[in-house]
Amino acid sequence: MRVAEPVPRSLLTLASRQEDLLSAAQLSAGGVGVDRRARLGRAGALQRVTHGVFDVAPGRDRRRDAGHRRRRSAWVALLAYGPDSIAVGSCALALLGVAGLPLDISPEVALPDGRFGRSRDGIRVRQLVEPAAGTFAGHGISSLSSALVQALPELPRANAVAVLDDCLRRGFQTPGGLGDLRRRLRGRRGSAGLVSQVFDRVDARAESPLETFARLQCVDAGIAPDELQVEIRTSGGRFLGRGDLGWRLEDGRWLIAEIDGREFHDTPAALLEDRRRQNDMVTAGSAQVLRFTAADIATGTAIPAAVRAALGRSRTT
């Protein structure tokens, strides 16, 4: 039996920039024709994703890499519809590095000049009249504002708020830009309620999507935090730390909810710093601190329940 030659290094380098994906045209140009692709497939080194798109790392565990998974959806669509395809909607936001999107997004593209394309294999083809605003790795991509207009009506409410929080905090959008987005969204399908449920909840002080999700859960439970990014100081004014969400207690202290995201809090140094900061705030008598993770947010009720209980205890002591 003939052993399949490995995928050439030059193609693997290209695939690494495309989230482990290559088009049939790219493979052929790199010397991997139909027969060789079949041998690589039988050897488990290549896997067809959709017509004309192949995965060069089919055994990779992608469960914990959310950013990779979102960008990969964008690349599936771009490679499936050729070099003149345009990244749009949530896929454009993922490629632009906007945080707050759902864990998994659907592949979607547009074709130039509003050209019609048939959707297939779960890949959606939008018909857009406006041209691409820029390029991304040789492909067209919608502007950030246009991508937001396309994506927001279709995002879950918490993700829509988190996306806008991230855009505002990082300077991708200005308050004036949000006003323009509101106007552009008016009357679009799925946009009813976006102002009251999404735009009115946006807060540039949120430092991560997890903080946004936790805040919204508390708002919905009727215990909206009094402050975000609360500075905790000693009675003499010495800075002790900053808390993600804060509720002012009747005795003048703060109830602080800290939202620990794996990306920022899993290293030993970060864990030690978190512990030191929490101990300083508590031992100085300035704050009561509750710590939560993404698992608590996933329940939908754990954070509001713990905050409500802590607030209730403070009123009886």
Secondary structure, DSSP 8 states (H G I E B T S, - for coil): --------HHHHHHHHTTTTEEEHHHHHHTT--HHHHHHHHHTTS-EEEETTEEES-TT---TT-HHHHHHHHHHHHHHHT-TT-EE-HHHHHHHTT-----SS---EEE-GGG-----BTTBEEE--SS--SEEETTEEE--HHHHHHHHGGGS-HHHHHHHHHHHHHTTSS-HHHHHHHHHHHTT-TT-TTHHHHTGGG--TT--SHHHHHHHHHHHHTT---SEEEEEEE-TT--EEEEEEEEEE-TTS-EEEEEEE-HHHH-SHHHHHHHHHHHHHHHHTTSEEEEEEEHHHHHHSSHHHHHHHHHHHHHH--
